[in-house]
Amino acid sequence: MASALPRTFRKMIVSKLTQNFKEAVTFQTVPMLKPGPGDLLIRNRFVGINASDINFTAGRYDPTARPPFDIGFEGVGEVVDVGSDVQKFEHGQGVAYMSNGAFAEYVLVPANIATPVPATKAEYVPFLVSGRTADISLQEFGKLKAGETVLVTAAAGGTGQFAVQLAKAAGCHVIGTCSTQSKVDFLKSIGCDRPINYTEEKLADVLKKEYPGGLDVVYESIGGPTFETCIKSLGFKGRLIVIGYISGYESDQGFIASVLNTLPQRLLSKSASVCGFLLFHYANRYSESFKRLISMYEDGKLKAAIDNGKNNPSGRFVGVASVVDAVKYMYTKKSEGKIVVELNPEETSKL
């Protein structure tokens, strides 16, 4: 019950606009929150790390944003207090949510955007942002057909893992890029037909030699030279979905691609298309997508790999303060699956 809650808790805020995450954020100890009539007070147990967290600290999503403001997109936890008008949720119930401010030990979330989950476990976190991004974008723009060839860049990452599996479920031949042999093995385990370790093979050479007919669909999150290669490798009526450009996130200039100078003629000659996808523009699809993904997961038709510091020299990510290390870890290219931080208010309040 709310009466047993601590009087204060820890949370992370953005105090400076910069793509350098460590410099952008600070920690605060704040009074415990009280839910409004339609709110849930959630004790966070697991929160997800996204490449775009540093876009948020840089102010790229909302140029009008001025520090200080909250950060963190997604979490799974348990309800510890409910507003007077809330009927659907009970104390102790496991919930998943996508809402700004997740990098905190406790968070207030409108009840109408929270989704009940069977248990408060880390494996549900990847479906919120990463899984939905793959699911909705491939449905909206991929228009996958059985027998088509699909390339997923950063295929062993949080969202790439779902793009691979959903494309395979649609009957497609799937190519996936990654950076280590361990990730090659992981991609094979989730059904990827042709993993490409780009530290040992050149993507452009593999595509030219093994897929001379071109690619039907590309799920692209890298940007830069990789984006150029993907554009050049599109086949007749090929579709390229841009869901990110991580190669430019750590730069203060963002995404610059020389291919843009020749993009019109490359697309026109193949009746190909390029589209951008930002999950936040598809809020009306959140519920159906999450339920579909969770159903596939519970039925054993979808795997959700998480990484809580598997290859991190300092070990597992535990506590809100470890979010800084988890974001840094994402850019080392050592992670496999969705990076998740475990929060334990009793422990982190002592930091």
Legacy VTK file of the C-alpha trace (Angstrom):
# vtk DataFile Version 3.0
C-alpha trace
ASCII
DATASET POLYDATA
POINTS 351 float
0.000 0.000 0.000
1.006 3.628 -0.482
1.436 4.119 3.285
4.380 1.705 3.264
6.245 3.580 0.544
9.489 5.445 1.262
9.217 9.196 1.650
11.704 9.859 -1.152
13.135 8.139 -4.218
15.859 8.628 -6.813
15.414 9.617 -10.425
17.472 10.804 -13.356
16.898 14.134 -15.094
18.407 15.894 -18.084
20.154 18.990 -16.776
22.138 19.930 -19.902
21.446 19.563 -23.624
24.191 17.442 -25.167
24.544 14.114 -26.959
27.097 13.158 -24.289
24.741 11.240 -22.024
26.959 11.261 -18.946
27.346 15.039 -19.116
23.659 15.577 -19.847
22.152 13.883 -16.819
22.135 14.279 -13.064
20.368 12.459 -10.241
17.835 13.841 -7.810
16.278 12.599 -4.604
12.658 13.728 -4.713
9.535 13.358 -2.520
7.316 10.333 -3.148
4.586 10.925 -5.717
0.816 10.739 -5.238
-1.299 9.511 -8.154
-3.995 11.720 -9.604
-7.495 10.295 -10.183
-6.538 8.468 -13.406
-2.925 7.592 -12.576
-0.906 4.626 -11.426
2.114 4.888 -9.176
4.540 2.229 -10.386
7.581 0.877 -8.654
9.992 0.307 -11.536
11.711 -3.053 -11.633
13.198 -3.019 -15.137
13.803 -0.183 -17.615
14.997 -0.329 -21.204
17.933 1.436 -22.824
17.549 2.835 -26.347
20.094 4.240 -28.783
17.886 7.299 -29.077
18.273 8.143 -25.373
21.138 10.414 -26.400
18.968 12.051 -29.047
16.611 12.929 -26.218
19.368 14.437 -24.075
20.544 16.410 -27.119
17.072 17.898 -27.585
16.697 16.487 -31.103
13.138 15.212 -30.658
11.791 18.413 -29.128
13.856 21.506 -29.993
11.742 23.558 -27.576
12.644 21.392 -24.574
14.661 23.140 -21.891
16.317 21.376 -18.943
15.599 20.117 -16.439
13.293 17.375 -17.747
12.763 13.664 -17.142
14.176 10.889 -19.326
13.655 7.195 -20.036
11.084 5.745 -22.432
9.916 2.390 -21.053
9.610 0.215 -18.019
8.075 -2.802 -16.328
7.117 -2.702 -12.682
4.368 -3.191 -10.157
1.492 -0.973 -9.132
1.967 0.417 -5.617
-0.801 3.043 -5.575
-3.799 3.850 -7.769
-5.838 6.962 -8.440
-9.417 7.252 -7.217
-10.887 6.713 -10.694
-8.776 3.697 -11.631
-10.751 0.449 -11.808
-8.641 -1.812 -14.024
-5.504 -2.123 -11.874
-4.772 -3.357 -8.374
-1.911 -2.986 -5.916
0.925 -5.388 -6.683
-0.137 -5.954 -10.276
2.582 -6.204 -12.906
2.418 -3.580 -15.642
4.388 -2.456 -18.673
4.324 1.112 -19.936
5.934 3.477 -22.398
6.088 6.994 -20.992
8.727 9.664 -20.500
10.476 9.596 -17.131
11.169 5.867 -16.813
14.704 6.345 -15.455
13.429 6.585 -11.908
12.724 4.254 -9.006
9.046 5.236 -9.038
6.989 6.806 -11.805
3.463 8.134 -12.308
1.784 6.818 -15.432
-1.749 7.409 -16.740
-3.637 4.150 -16.275
-4.907 4.235 -19.852
-1.404 3.801 -21.300
-0.305 0.983 -18.982
-0.694 -2.667 -19.952
-1.075 -5.550 -17.493
1.620 -8.244 -17.793
1.605 -11.746 -16.306
4.719 -11.031 -14.231
7.225 -8.273 -13.573
10.086 -9.711 -15.565
12.745 -8.159 -17.759
11.718 -10.123 -20.861
8.664 -7.896 -21.345
10.707 -4.694 -21.659
11.966 -5.333 -25.221
8.445 -5.416 -26.633
7.574 -1.862 -25.590
9.793 0.238 -27.871
11.977 -2.220 -29.779
9.360 -4.842 -30.541
6.645 -2.352 -31.422
9.026 -0.468 -33.694
9.787 -3.596 -35.697
6.211 -4.839 -35.717
4.417 -1.646 -36.697
7.026 -0.384 -39.183
7.183 -3.698 -41.038
3.408 -3.832 -41.236
3.011 -0.193 -42.224
5.869 0.124 -44.714
7.506 -3.274 -45.155
4.421 -4.988 -46.594
6.302 -8.276 -46.339
5.466 -11.115 -48.692
6.620 -14.723 -48.458
9.756 -15.337 -50.488
11.049 -11.786 -50.322
14.602 -10.908 -49.272
14.916 -8.701 -46.190
18.046 -7.066 -44.791
18.133 -6.044 -41.130
21.047 -3.861 -40.034
22.186 -4.051 -36.388
20.234 -7.291 -36.418
21.445 -8.515 -33.016
20.295 -5.358 -31.250
17.158 -4.610 -29.274
14.885 -3.960 -32.245
16.850 -5.824 -34.902
16.190 -9.147 -33.171
12.448 -8.635 -33.641
12.722 -7.492 -37.254
14.608 -10.701 -38.032
12.028 -12.923 -36.367
8.981 -11.127 -37.747
10.398 -11.238 -41.270
11.062 -14.967 -40.889
7.529 -15.466 -39.588
6.287 -13.797 -42.784
8.173 -16.362 -44.869
11.053 -14.126 -45.951
14.746 -14.830 -46.479
16.517 -12.709 -43.855
20.005 -11.201 -43.916
21.346 -9.590 -40.751
24.420 -7.488 -40.055
26.397 -7.686 -36.808
29.916 -7.173 -35.459
31.052 -10.376 -33.681
30.985 -14.145 -34.075
28.917 -14.399 -30.902
26.275 -12.216 -32.553
26.425 -14.359 -35.685
25.597 -17.369 -33.509
22.784 -15.432 -31.833
21.292 -14.427 -35.182
21.353 -18.011 -36.376
19.528 -19.035 -33.191
16.620 -16.702 -34.010
16.328 -17.803 -37.623
18.518 -15.388 -39.586
19.399 -17.042 -42.903
22.553 -15.066 -43.685
24.294 -13.295 -40.808
27.032 -10.916 -41.983
29.817 -10.045 -39.554
30.876 -6.736 -41.080
34.236 -6.856 -39.298
35.105 -9.879 -41.438
32.991 -9.395 -44.564
32.133 -6.256 -46.468
28.385 -5.777 -46.650
28.437 -4.319 -50.153
30.484 -7.230 -51.497
28.216 -9.878 -49.966
25.073 -8.211 -51.317
26.550 -7.788 -54.800
27.756 -11.377 -54.992
24.993 -13.282 -53.230
21.962 -11.083 -53.899
22.442 -9.628 -57.397
18.694 -9.201 -57.816
18.593 -6.681 -55.005
16.770 -6.430 -51.696
13.014 -6.256 -51.311
12.984 -4.692 -47.847
15.665 -3.092 -45.666
15.165 -2.395 -41.962
17.867 0.224 -41.413
19.141 1.798 -38.194
22.820 2.569 -38.838
22.959 5.432 -41.335
26.111 6.773 -42.996
27.933 4.390 -45.384
25.660 1.499 -44.404
22.639 3.508 -45.505
24.356 4.255 -48.811
25.056 0.575 -49.399
21.467 -0.315 -48.626
20.117 2.273 -51.056
22.377 0.997 -53.815
21.320 -2.593 -53.080
17.561 -2.073 -53.269
15.812 -4.154 -55.869
12.820 -3.404 -58.090
10.076 -1.838 -55.953
12.332 -2.226 -52.910
11.323 -0.589 -49.629
13.819 0.845 -47.153
12.601 1.716 -43.662
14.746 4.130 -41.663
14.159 3.512 -37.962
17.374 5.221 -36.818
20.853 6.410 -37.769
22.959 5.398 -34.802
26.234 6.198 -36.567
25.370 9.881 -36.243
23.878 9.992 -32.760
27.137 10.691 -30.927
28.029 13.495 -33.351
26.810 17.025 -32.746
25.972 17.166 -36.462
23.659 14.166 -36.448
23.033 12.277 -39.691
24.814 13.232 -42.916
24.643 10.941 -45.941
26.291 11.819 -49.245
23.924 9.428 -50.984
21.211 12.054 -50.664
22.659 13.829 -53.684
21.807 10.859 -55.905
18.827 9.499 -53.983
16.092 10.668 -56.400
17.594 8.938 -59.416
18.367 5.752 -57.472
14.786 5.476 -56.273
13.225 6.460 -59.582
15.180 3.900 -61.593
13.828 1.054 -59.427
10.418 2.409 -58.396
11.872 2.016 -54.910
10.943 3.912 -51.780
12.472 5.147 -48.534
10.434 6.054 -45.492
11.189 7.125 -41.970
9.493 5.542 -38.976
9.232 7.071 -35.499
7.232 4.956 -33.092
5.734 7.922 -31.236
3.675 8.814 -34.328
1.802 5.504 -34.111
0.381 5.605 -30.594
-2.972 4.345 -31.861
-1.278 1.030 -32.730
0.532 0.488 -29.412
-2.031 -1.711 -27.702
-2.726 -4.117 -30.551
0.977 -4.462 -31.348
2.025 -5.149 -27.753
-0.712 -7.747 -27.298
0.249 -9.468 -30.554
3.923 -9.609 -29.622
3.281 -10.841 -26.093
0.957 -13.516 -27.476
3.660 -14.698 -29.888
6.187 -14.707 -27.051
3.950 -16.669 -24.689
3.232 -19.166 -27.491
6.961 -19.705 -28.075
6.868 -18.107 -31.529
9.038 -15.119 -30.604
12.192 -14.810 -28.520
13.091 -11.720 -26.495
16.828 -11.581 -25.782
17.892 -9.190 -23.045
21.343 -7.989 -22.065
21.813 -6.731 -18.503
25.564 -6.286 -18.895
26.559 -9.637 -20.346
29.803 -8.279 -21.782
30.161 -5.267 -19.506
33.494 -5.245 -17.584
31.751 -3.875 -14.488
29.031 -6.498 -14.499
25.234 -6.304 -14.379
23.337 -3.049 -14.581
21.530 -2.604 -11.268
20.139 0.659 -9.911
19.125 3.906 -11.571
22.709 5.204 -11.427
23.822 2.351 -13.701
21.731 3.734 -16.570
24.718 5.923 -17.482
26.955 2.874 -17.880
24.237 1.007 -19.753
23.923 3.787 -22.343
27.693 3.849 -22.768
27.666 0.051 -23.143
25.200 0.301 -26.023
27.728 2.251 -28.087
30.535 -0.251 -27.510
28.784 -2.687 -29.897
29.190 -5.443 -27.297
25.524 -5.857 -26.439
23.262 -8.656 -27.681
19.533 -8.134 -27.565
17.788 -5.425 -25.573
19.816 -3.685 -22.869
17.853 -3.695 -19.620
18.627 -2.130 -16.237
17.207 -3.643 -13.070
16.005 -1.151 -10.479
15.882 -1.888 -6.781
14.770 1.169 -4.785
15.974 -0.240 -1.480
19.496 -0.664 -2.840
19.781 2.424 -5.038
18.467 4.754 -2.325
21.677 4.026 -0.438
23.927 5.239 -3.293
LINES 1 352
351 0 1 2 3 4 5 6 7 8 9 10 11 12 13 14 15 16 17 18 19 20 21 22 23 24 25 26 27 28 29 30 31 32 33 34 35 36 37 38 39 40 41 42 43 44 45 46 47 48 49 50 51 52 53 54 55 56 57 58 59 60 61 62 63 64 65 66 67 68 69 70 71 72 73 74 75 76 77 78 79 80 81 82 83 84 85 86 87 88 89 90 91 92 93 94 95 96 97 98 99 100 101 102 103 104 105 106 107 108 109 110 111 112 113 114 115 116 117 118 119 120 121 122 123 124 125 126 127 128 129 130 131 132 133 134 135 136 137 138 139 140 141 142 143 144 145 146 147 148 149 150 151 152 153 154 155 156 157 158 159 160 161 162 163 164 165 166 167 168 169 170 171 172 173 174 175 176 177 178 179 180 181 182 183 184 185 186 187 188 189 190 191 192 193 194 195 196 197 198 199 200 201 202 203 204 205 206 207 208 209 210 211 212 213 214 215 216 217 218 219 220 221 222 223 224 225 226 227 228 229 230 231 232 233 234 235 236 237 238 239 240 241 242 243 244 245 246 247 248 249 250 251 252 253 254 255 256 257 258 259 260 261 262 263 264 265 266 267 268 269 270 271 272 273 274 275 276 277 278 279 280 281 282 283 284 285 286 287 288 289 290 291 292 293 294 295 296 297 298 299 300 301 302 303 304 305 306 307 308 309 310 311 312 313 314 315 316 317 318 319 320 321 322 323 324 325 326 327 328 329 330 331 332 333 334 335 336 337 338 339 340 341 342 343 344 345 346 347 348 349 350
